[in-house]
Amino acid sequence: MTKTEATADVFWTAFNVLPREEKHAVLIRIIRDENLRRDLMDMALIEERRNEPGRPLRDYLKEKNN
């Protein structure tokens, strides 16, 4: 486990033991941070599509323009 992964685990563990109301307060702050919210949305999309086959950018652009 890397140092970054270990740090993430510490924060995740701390978040998970918070009472529901406090978890909600943390999530509200994350949602209100526009840049962080966009980053999380991007990361969720990447994770969701991780196993999809790749394709050349030119093919994607042709499809998009049709």
Backbone as numpy.savetxt, mean C-alpha at the origin, in Angstrom:
# Nx Ny Nz CAx CAy CAz Cx Cy Cz
15.57 -11.68 8.22 14.72 -10.51 8.22 15.62 -9.27 8.22
15.27 -8.33 7.35 16.06 -7.10 7.28 15.68 -6.17 8.43
16.51 -5.16 8.64 16.22 -4.16 9.67 14.90 -3.45 9.36
14.67 -3.16 8.08 13.43 -2.50 7.68 12.22 -3.38 7.99
12.33 -4.67 7.68 11.23 -5.60 7.96 10.98 -5.72 9.46
12.05 -5.75 10.23 11.93 -5.85 11.68 11.23 -4.61 12.25
11.62 -3.45 11.76 10.98 -2.21 12.20 9.50 -2.22 11.84
9.19 -2.64 10.62 7.79 -2.71 10.19 7.01 -3.66 11.09
7.61 -4.79 11.46 6.93 -5.75 12.34 6.63 -5.14 13.71
7.57 -4.36 14.23 7.36 -3.71 15.53 6.16 -2.76 15.45
6.14 -1.94 14.39 5.03 -1.00 14.24 3.70 -1.74 14.03
3.73 -2.79 13.23 2.51 -3.56 12.95 1.98 -4.21 14.23
2.88 -4.77 15.02 2.48 -5.38 16.29 1.87 -4.34 17.22
2.51 -3.18 17.31 1.99 -2.11 18.17 0.62 -1.66 17.69
0.44 -1.52 16.38 -0.85 -1.11 15.84 -1.93 -2.14 16.18
-1.60 -3.40 16.03 -2.59 -4.46 16.24 -3.04 -4.60 17.68
-2.26 -4.17 18.63 -2.69 -4.27 20.03 -3.45 -3.04 20.51
-3.54 -2.02 19.65 -4.32 -0.84 20.03 -5.81 -1.18 20.12
-6.51 -0.51 21.02 -7.97 -0.66 21.04 -8.55 -0.13 19.71
-9.71 -0.59 19.38 -10.36 -0.25 18.11 -10.41 1.26 17.87
-10.78 2.01 18.88 -10.90 3.47 18.74 -9.56 4.12 18.38
-8.49 3.64 18.98 -7.17 4.19 18.70 -6.68 3.77 17.31
-6.99 2.55 16.89 -6.66 2.12 15.52 -7.36 3.05 14.53
-8.61 3.34 14.79 -9.40 4.22 13.93 -8.73 5.59 13.83
-8.27 6.12 14.95 -7.63 7.44 14.96 -6.36 7.43 14.12
-5.58 6.36 14.19 -4.36 6.26 13.39 -4.72 6.21 11.90
-5.70 5.38 11.57 -6.10 5.24 10.16 -6.65 6.55 9.60
-7.38 7.28 10.40 -7.90 8.58 9.94 -6.75 9.52 9.60
-5.71 9.52 10.42 -4.55 10.38 10.13 -3.87 9.95 8.85
-3.77 8.65 8.61 -3.18 8.16 7.37 -4.02 8.59 6.17
-5.31 8.43 6.28 -6.22 8.78 5.19 -6.16 10.27 4.87
-6.00 11.08 5.89 -5.98 12.54 5.69 -4.67 13.03 5.07
-3.63 12.22 5.12 -2.35 12.58 4.52 -2.41 12.20 3.04
-2.61 13.19 2.20 -2.87 12.93 0.77 -1.76 12.13 0.10
-0.51 12.49 0.37 0.60 11.77 -0.26 0.69 10.33 0.22
0.54 10.12 1.50 0.58 8.77 2.05 -0.59 7.94 1.53
-1.76 8.56 1.45 -2.95 7.87 0.93 -2.71 7.41 -0.50
-2.15 8.28 -1.32 -1.86 7.91 -2.72 -0.83 6.78 -2.79
0.20 6.88 -1.96 1.21 5.82 -1.93 0.59 4.48 -1.55
-0.28 4.49 -0.56 -0.93 3.25 -0.13 -1.83 2.68 -1.23
-2.52 3.55 -1.92 -3.37 3.09 -3.02 -2.52 2.47 -4.13
-1.38 3.10 -4.44 -0.47 2.55 -5.45 0.06 1.19 -5.01
0.47 1.10 -3.75 1.02 -0.15 -3.24 -0.04 -1.26 -3.25
-1.27 -0.92 -2.92 -2.34 -1.91 -2.93 -2.58 -2.42 -4.35
-2.58 -1.52 -5.31 -2.77 -1.91 -6.71 -1.62 -2.80 -7.19
-0.41 -2.43 -6.86 0.75 -3.24 -7.25 0.64 -4.64 -6.65
0.30 -4.72 -5.39 0.18 -6.02 -4.72 -0.94 -6.86 -5.34
-2.05 -6.20 -5.65 -3.19 -6.89 -6.25 -2.84 -7.47 -7.61
-2.00 -6.78 -8.35 -1.70 -7.19 -9.72 -0.33 -7.88 -9.86
0.30 -8.16 -8.75 1.65 -8.71 -8.73 1.82 -9.95 -9.61
0.86 -10.83 -9.65 0.99 -12.09 -10.38 0.48 -12.03 -11.81
0.06 -10.87 -12.26 -0.39 -10.75 -13.65 0.83 -10.79 -14.58
0.66 -11.37 -15.75 1.79 -11.39 -16.68 2.12 -9.98 -17.16
3.39 -9.76 -17.42 3.82 -8.46 -17.94 3.53 -8.36 -19.43
3.59 -7.13 -19.93 3.44 -6.92 -21.37 4.21 -5.66 -21.75
4.64 -5.58 -22.99 5.41 -4.41 -23.42 4.57 -3.13 -23.34
5.23 -2.05 -22.99 4.57 -0.75 -22.88 3.90 -0.37 -24.19
4.56 -0.63 -25.32 3.98 -0.29 -26.62 2.62 -0.96 -26.83
2.50 -2.23 -26.42 1.22 -2.95 -26.55 0.15 -2.29 -25.69
0.52 -1.93 -24.46 -0.43 -1.29 -23.57 -0.90 0.05 -24.16
0.03 0.83 -24.66 -0.32 2.14 -25.22 -1.21 1.99 -26.45
-0.94 1.01 -27.30 -1.80 0.76 -28.46 -3.21 0.42 -28.01
-3.33 -0.45 -27.03 -4.63 -0.85 -26.52 -5.37 0.34 -25.89
-4.64 1.14 -25.16 -5.24 2.29 -24.48 -5.76 3.33 -25.49
-5.06 3.50 -26.59 -5.43 4.50 -27.58 -6.54 4.03 -28.53
-6.91 2.78 -28.45 -8.00 2.28 -29.32 -9.33 2.35 -28.64
